[in-house]
Amino acid sequence: VQLVESGGGLVQPGGSLRLSCAASGFTFTLYTMRWFRQAPGKEREWVATISNADGTTNYAGSVKGRFTISRDNVKSTVYLQMNSLKPEDTAVYYCNRAQSWGQGTQVIVSS
């Protein structure tokens, strides 16, 4: 199993970023996928989930209405569109499938 995140970077408050997670080594269409994040000095927290069955999505309250998780089953990729970013969104963002994790991609929201 390999999960490779990309798309992080430095963005000003109110800006947008789209994270990608390219998956390989397993049958992507069989698995629910999730995004987590870990801010400096804090525990890793769940951000969003997208099911494999029907694409149902769920979000943490802190990102609901600003972030959108999606998946492309042809490309075996899961995305996280992040809009209206806030300084408190600064964290390393991780892609997750069951017990497997990517290496993370850093997002910094700062003016």
Salt bridges, closest charged atoms under 4 A:
GLU45 OE2 - ARG37 NE 2.60
ASP89 OD1 - ARG37 NH1 2.91
ASP89 OD2 - ARG66 NH1 2.73
